[in-house]
Amino acid sequence: MMEKWMLFPYVFVGGGLGASLRWLLSITFHSSGLPLWWATLIVNILGTFIYFLSVKMMGNDIIWSQSFLRFGILGSLTTFSTFSYEVAYSVKSGQPLQALAIFGLNILAGVLIAIGMLR
């Protein structure tokens, strides 16, 4: 097995790709007039599904492909910090039901995907 520090370039490149994909989705949603929190929901659901699919298919050994995909691409594509901001902003903006929907849909979908994929 490779030394763990030698996996850094894979995480670095994957992170750049994931962040770029996240940015493209955000500007696409923004330009289409859809709420930005939908982009966050989609990347969190998709990222969680792909993460657990990779666990199911490749196991948990840390190798270059998992470092590239899980830590790099998916680590930067999924956006918990943005999720947290969008929930807090909705509450601050006087939209507690939207905040609850954002929170509930992101968490529920992620956990249900995880449970389903770990069967």
PyMOL commands that place a pseudoatom at each C-alpha (Angstrom):
pseudoatom trace, name=CA, resn=MET, resi=1, chain=A, elem=C, hetatm=0, pos=[0.000, 0.000, 0.000]
pseudoatom trace, name=CA, resn=MET, resi=2, chain=A, elem=C, hetatm=0, pos=[1.198, 3.489, -0.780]
pseudoatom trace, name=CA, resn=GLU, resi=3, chain=A, elem=C, hetatm=0, pos=[2.276, 5.758, 2.048]
pseudoatom trace, name=CA, resn=LYS, resi=4, chain=A, elem=C, hetatm=0, pos=[-0.698, 7.905, 2.974]
pseudoatom trace, name=CA, resn=TRP, resi=5, chain=A, elem=C, hetatm=0, pos=[1.132, 11.180, 2.283]
pseudoatom trace, name=CA, resn=MET, resi=6, chain=A, elem=C, hetatm=0, pos=[1.683, 10.051, -1.288]
pseudoatom trace, name=CA, resn=LEU, resi=7, chain=A, elem=C, hetatm=0, pos=[-2.086, 10.177, -1.802]
pseudoatom trace, name=CA, resn=PHE, resi=8, chain=A, elem=C, hetatm=0, pos=[-2.109, 13.978, -1.422]
pseudoatom trace, name=CA, resn=PRO, resi=9, chain=A, elem=C, hetatm=0, pos=[-1.872, 14.725, -5.177]
pseudoatom trace, name=CA, resn=TYR, resi=10, chain=A, elem=C, hetatm=0, pos=[-4.975, 12.613, -5.801]
pseudoatom trace, name=CA, resn=VAL, resi=11, chain=A, elem=C, hetatm=0, pos=[-6.935, 14.452, -3.114]
pseudoatom trace, name=CA, resn=PHE, resi=12, chain=A, elem=C, hetatm=0, pos=[-5.636, 17.783, -4.439]
pseudoatom trace, name=CA, resn=VAL, resi=13, chain=A, elem=C, hetatm=0, pos=[-6.684, 17.149, -8.050]
pseudoatom trace, name=CA, resn=GLY, resi=14, chain=A, elem=C, hetatm=0, pos=[-9.999, 15.563, -7.037]
pseudoatom trace, name=CA, resn=GLY, resi=15, chain=A, elem=C, hetatm=0, pos=[-10.705, 18.506, -4.740]
pseudoatom trace, name=CA, resn=GLY, resi=16, chain=A, elem=C, hetatm=0, pos=[-10.172, 20.931, -7.598]
pseudoatom trace, name=CA, resn=LEU, resi=17, chain=A, elem=C, hetatm=0, pos=[-12.552, 18.979, -9.804]
pseudoatom trace, name=CA, resn=GLY, resi=18, chain=A, elem=C, hetatm=0, pos=[-15.214, 18.669, -7.102]
pseudoatom trace, name=CA, resn=ALA, resi=19, chain=A, elem=C, hetatm=0, pos=[-15.048, 22.353, -6.220]
pseudoatom trace, name=CA, resn=SER, resi=20, chain=A, elem=C, hetatm=0, pos=[-15.284, 23.278, -9.898]
pseudoatom trace, name=CA, resn=LEU, resi=21, chain=A, elem=C, hetatm=0, pos=[-18.327, 21.041, -10.371]
pseudoatom trace, name=CA, resn=ARG, resi=22, chain=A, elem=C, hetatm=0, pos=[-19.955, 22.584, -7.299]
pseudoatom trace, name=CA, resn=TRP, resi=23, chain=A, elem=C, hetatm=0, pos=[-19.323, 26.083, -8.646]
pseudoatom trace, name=CA, resn=LEU, resi=24, chain=A, elem=C, hetatm=0, pos=[-20.752, 25.162, -12.070]
pseudoatom trace, name=CA, resn=LEU, resi=25, chain=A, elem=C, hetatm=0, pos=[-23.903, 23.770, -10.467]
pseudoatom trace, name=CA, resn=SER, resi=26, chain=A, elem=C, hetatm=0, pos=[-24.315, 26.882, -8.349]
pseudoatom trace, name=CA, resn=ILE, resi=27, chain=A, elem=C, hetatm=0, pos=[-24.050, 29.290, -11.264]
pseudoatom trace, name=CA, resn=THR, resi=28, chain=A, elem=C, hetatm=0, pos=[-26.332, 27.088, -13.355]
pseudoatom trace, name=CA, resn=PHE, resi=29, chain=A, elem=C, hetatm=0, pos=[-29.018, 27.140, -10.657]
pseudoatom trace, name=CA, resn=HIS, resi=30, chain=A, elem=C, hetatm=0, pos=[-28.540, 30.857, -10.058]
pseudoatom trace, name=CA, resn=SER, resi=31, chain=A, elem=C, hetatm=0, pos=[-28.865, 31.707, -13.748]
pseudoatom trace, name=CA, resn=SER, resi=32, chain=A, elem=C, hetatm=0, pos=[-31.960, 29.521, -14.115]
pseudoatom trace, name=CA, resn=GLY, resi=33, chain=A, elem=C, hetatm=0, pos=[-33.729, 31.336, -11.295]
pseudoatom trace, name=CA, resn=LEU, resi=34, chain=A, elem=C, hetatm=0, pos=[-33.973, 28.284, -9.054]
pseudoatom trace, name=CA, resn=PRO, resi=35, chain=A, elem=C, hetatm=0, pos=[-33.135, 28.679, -5.367]
pseudoatom trace, name=CA, resn=LEU, resi=36, chain=A, elem=C, hetatm=0, pos=[-29.464, 28.020, -4.621]
pseudoatom trace, name=CA, resn=TRP, resi=37, chain=A, elem=C, hetatm=0, pos=[-30.357, 25.659, -1.808]
pseudoatom trace, name=CA, resn=TRP, resi=38, chain=A, elem=C, hetatm=0, pos=[-31.644, 23.201, -4.436]
pseudoatom trace, name=CA, resn=ALA, resi=39, chain=A, elem=C, hetatm=0, pos=[-28.106, 22.959, -5.848]
pseudoatom trace, name=CA, resn=THR, resi=40, chain=A, elem=C, hetatm=0, pos=[-26.832, 22.205, -2.338]
pseudoatom trace, name=CA, resn=LEU, resi=41, chain=A, elem=C, hetatm=0, pos=[-29.499, 19.562, -1.850]
pseudoatom trace, name=CA, resn=ILE, resi=42, chain=A, elem=C, hetatm=0, pos=[-28.674, 17.895, -5.163]
pseudoatom trace, name=CA, resn=VAL, resi=43, chain=A, elem=C, hetatm=0, pos=[-24.909, 17.776, -4.584]
pseudoatom trace, name=CA, resn=ASN, resi=44, chain=A, elem=C, hetatm=0, pos=[-25.380, 16.495, -1.036]
pseudoatom trace, name=CA, resn=ILE, resi=45, chain=A, elem=C, hetatm=0, pos=[-27.742, 13.741, -2.169]
pseudoatom trace, name=CA, resn=LEU, resi=46, chain=A, elem=C, hetatm=0, pos=[-25.642, 12.828, -5.201]
pseudoatom trace, name=CA, resn=GLY, resi=47, chain=A, elem=C, hetatm=0, pos=[-22.394, 13.020, -3.228]
pseudoatom trace, name=CA, resn=THR, resi=48, chain=A, elem=C, hetatm=0, pos=[-23.745, 10.837, -0.433]
pseudoatom trace, name=CA, resn=PHE, resi=49, chain=A, elem=C, hetatm=0, pos=[-25.035, 8.271, -2.926]
pseudoatom trace, name=CA, resn=ILE, resi=50, chain=A, elem=C, hetatm=0, pos=[-21.717, 8.123, -4.811]
pseudoatom trace, name=CA, resn=TYR, resi=51, chain=A, elem=C, hetatm=0, pos=[-19.725, 7.972, -1.569]
pseudoatom trace, name=CA, resn=PHE, resi=52, chain=A, elem=C, hetatm=0, pos=[-21.653, 4.987, -0.239]
pseudoatom trace, name=CA, resn=LEU, resi=53, chain=A, elem=C, hetatm=0, pos=[-21.723, 3.344, -3.657]
pseudoatom trace, name=CA, resn=SER, resi=54, chain=A, elem=C, hetatm=0, pos=[-17.919, 3.536, -3.667]
pseudoatom trace, name=CA, resn=VAL, resi=55, chain=A, elem=C, hetatm=0, pos=[-17.813, 2.054, -0.153]
pseudoatom trace, name=CA, resn=LYS, resi=56, chain=A, elem=C, hetatm=0, pos=[-20.013, -0.795, -1.318]
pseudoatom trace, name=CA, resn=MET, resi=57, chain=A, elem=C, hetatm=0, pos=[-17.994, -1.410, -4.486]
pseudoatom trace, name=CA, resn=MET, resi=58, chain=A, elem=C, hetatm=0, pos=[-14.430, -0.695, -3.301]
pseudoatom trace, name=CA, resn=GLY, resi=59, chain=A, elem=C, hetatm=0, pos=[-14.493, -1.222, 0.457]
pseudoatom trace, name=CA, resn=ASN, resi=60, chain=A, elem=C, hetatm=0, pos=[-12.748, 1.004, 2.960]
pseudoatom trace, name=CA, resn=ASP, resi=61, chain=A, elem=C, hetatm=0, pos=[-9.067, 0.576, 2.145]
pseudoatom trace, name=CA, resn=ILE, resi=62, chain=A, elem=C, hetatm=0, pos=[-7.562, 3.989, 1.495]
pseudoatom trace, name=CA, resn=ILE, resi=63, chain=A, elem=C, hetatm=0, pos=[-6.078, 3.789, -1.978]
pseudoatom trace, name=CA, resn=TRP, resi=64, chain=A, elem=C, hetatm=0, pos=[-5.468, 6.387, -4.666]
pseudoatom trace, name=CA, resn=SER, resi=65, chain=A, elem=C, hetatm=0, pos=[-8.884, 6.001, -6.345]
pseudoatom trace, name=CA, resn=GLN, resi=66, chain=A, elem=C, hetatm=0, pos=[-10.772, 6.401, -3.082]
pseudoatom trace, name=CA, resn=SER, resi=67, chain=A, elem=C, hetatm=0, pos=[-8.610, 9.335, -2.062]
pseudoatom trace, name=CA, resn=PHE, resi=68, chain=A, elem=C, hetatm=0, pos=[-9.317, 10.969, -5.416]
pseudoatom trace, name=CA, resn=LEU, resi=69, chain=A, elem=C, hetatm=0, pos=[-13.065, 10.277, -5.297]
pseudoatom trace, name=CA, resn=ARG, resi=70, chain=A, elem=C, hetatm=0, pos=[-14.077, 10.374, -1.622]
pseudoatom trace, name=CA, resn=PHE, resi=71, chain=A, elem=C, hetatm=0, pos=[-11.718, 12.906, -0.099]
pseudoatom trace, name=CA, resn=GLY, resi=72, chain=A, elem=C, hetatm=0, pos=[-11.064, 14.943, -3.233]
pseudoatom trace, name=CA, resn=ILE, resi=73, chain=A, elem=C, hetatm=0, pos=[-14.078, 15.166, -5.521]
pseudoatom trace, name=CA, resn=LEU, resi=74, chain=A, elem=C, hetatm=0, pos=[-16.849, 14.364, -3.052]
pseudoatom trace, name=CA, resn=GLY, resi=75, chain=A, elem=C, hetatm=0, pos=[-15.198, 16.212, -0.170]
pseudoatom trace, name=CA, resn=SER, resi=76, chain=A, elem=C, hetatm=0, pos=[-15.262, 19.456, -2.115]
pseudoatom trace, name=CA, resn=LEU, resi=77, chain=A, elem=C, hetatm=0, pos=[-18.456, 18.818, -4.088]
pseudoatom trace, name=CA, resn=THR, resi=78, chain=A, elem=C, hetatm=0, pos=[-20.706, 18.256, -1.092]
pseudoatom trace, name=CA, resn=THR, resi=79, chain=A, elem=C, hetatm=0, pos=[-21.146, 21.392, 0.918]
pseudoatom trace, name=CA, resn=PHE, resi=80, chain=A, elem=C, hetatm=0, pos=[-22.025, 21.058, 4.554]
pseudoatom trace, name=CA, resn=SER, resi=81, chain=A, elem=C, hetatm=0, pos=[-20.828, 24.569, 5.269]
pseudoatom trace, name=CA, resn=THR, resi=82, chain=A, elem=C, hetatm=0, pos=[-23.095, 25.947, 2.569]
pseudoatom trace, name=CA, resn=PHE, resi=83, chain=A, elem=C, hetatm=0, pos=[-25.917, 23.791, 3.879]
pseudoatom trace, name=CA, resn=SER, resi=84, chain=A, elem=C, hetatm=0, pos=[-25.446, 25.252, 7.358]
pseudoatom trace, name=CA, resn=TYR, resi=85, chain=A, elem=C, hetatm=0, pos=[-25.383, 28.779, 5.989]
pseudoatom trace, name=CA, resn=GLU, resi=86, chain=A, elem=C, hetatm=0, pos=[-28.577, 28.249, 3.980]
pseudoatom trace, name=CA, resn=VAL, resi=87, chain=A, elem=C, hetatm=0, pos=[-30.454, 26.893, 7.000]
pseudoatom trace, name=CA, resn=ALA, resi=88, chain=A, elem=C, hetatm=0, pos=[-29.267, 29.782, 9.181]
pseudoatom trace, name=CA, resn=TYR, resi=89, chain=A, elem=C, hetatm=0, pos=[-29.987, 32.378, 6.491]
pseudoatom trace, name=CA, resn=SER, resi=90, chain=A, elem=C, hetatm=0, pos=[-33.521, 31.047, 6.012]
pseudoatom trace, name=CA, resn=VAL, resi=91, chain=A, elem=C, hetatm=0, pos=[-34.158, 31.309, 9.758]
pseudoatom trace, name=CA, resn=LYS, resi=92, chain=A, elem=C, hetatm=0, pos=[-32.689, 34.824, 9.855]
pseudoatom trace, name=CA, resn=SER, resi=93, chain=A, elem=C, hetatm=0, pos=[-34.804, 35.818, 6.839]
pseudoatom trace, name=CA, resn=GLY, resi=94, chain=A, elem=C, hetatm=0, pos=[-37.995, 34.831, 8.618]
pseudoatom trace, name=CA, resn=GLN, resi=95, chain=A, elem=C, hetatm=0, pos=[-38.488, 31.607, 6.642]
pseudoatom trace, name=CA, resn=PRO, resi=96, chain=A, elem=C, hetatm=0, pos=[-38.382, 28.908, 9.332]
pseudoatom trace, name=CA, resn=LEU, resi=97, chain=A, elem=C, hetatm=0, pos=[-40.364, 26.402, 7.245]
pseudoatom trace, name=CA, resn=GLN, resi=98, chain=A, elem=C, hetatm=0, pos=[-37.874, 26.720, 4.391]
pseudoatom trace, name=CA, resn=ALA, resi=99, chain=A, elem=C, hetatm=0, pos=[-35.040, 26.295, 6.911]
pseudoatom trace, name=CA, resn=LEU, resi=100, chain=A, elem=C, hetatm=0, pos=[-36.701, 23.160, 8.251]
pseudoatom trace, name=CA, resn=ALA, resi=101, chain=A, elem=C, hetatm=0, pos=[-37.200, 21.799, 4.725]
pseudoatom trace, name=CA, resn=ILE, resi=102, chain=A, elem=C, hetatm=0, pos=[-33.568, 22.448, 3.763]
pseudoatom trace, name=CA, resn=PHE, resi=103, chain=A, elem=C, hetatm=0, pos=[-32.324, 20.814, 6.960]
pseudoatom trace, name=CA, resn=GLY, resi=104, chain=A, elem=C, hetatm=0, pos=[-34.697, 17.870, 6.880]
pseudoatom trace, name=CA, resn=LEU, resi=105, chain=A, elem=C, hetatm=0, pos=[-34.326, 17.023, 3.195]
pseudoatom trace, name=CA, resn=ASN, resi=106, chain=A, elem=C, hetatm=0, pos=[-30.514, 17.129, 3.279]
pseudoatom trace, name=CA, resn=ILE, resi=107, chain=A, elem=C, hetatm=0, pos=[-30.175, 15.081, 6.463]
pseudoatom trace, name=CA, resn=LEU, resi=108, chain=A, elem=C, hetatm=0, pos=[-32.986, 12.620, 5.758]
pseudoatom trace, name=CA, resn=ALA, resi=109, chain=A, elem=C, hetatm=0, pos=[-31.881, 11.928, 2.186]
pseudoatom trace, name=CA, resn=GLY, resi=110, chain=A, elem=C, hetatm=0, pos=[-28.263, 11.432, 3.224]
pseudoatom trace, name=CA, resn=VAL, resi=111, chain=A, elem=C, hetatm=0, pos=[-29.071, 9.088, 6.087]
pseudoatom trace, name=CA, resn=LEU, resi=112, chain=A, elem=C, hetatm=0, pos=[-31.575, 7.070, 4.024]
pseudoatom trace, name=CA, resn=ILE, resi=113, chain=A, elem=C, hetatm=0, pos=[-29.015, 6.681, 1.227]
pseudoatom trace, name=CA, resn=ALA, resi=114, chain=A, elem=C, hetatm=0, pos=[-26.375, 5.607, 3.747]
pseudoatom trace, name=CA, resn=ILE, resi=115, chain=A, elem=C, hetatm=0, pos=[-28.702, 3.017, 5.316]
pseudoatom trace, name=CA, resn=GLY, resi=116, chain=A, elem=C, hetatm=0, pos=[-29.775, 1.698, 1.919]
pseudoatom trace, name=CA, resn=MET, resi=117, chain=A, elem=C, hetatm=0, pos=[-26.232, 1.485, 0.546]
pseudoatom trace, name=CA, resn=LEU, resi=118, chain=A, elem=C, hetatm=0, pos=[-24.816, -0.251, 3.639]
pseudoatom trace, name=CA, resn=ARG, resi=119, chain=A, elem=C, hetatm=0, pos=[-27.249, -3.150, 3.471]
for i in range(1, 119): cmd.bond("trace and resi %d" % i, "trace and resi %d" % (i + 1))
show_as sticks, trace
zoom trace
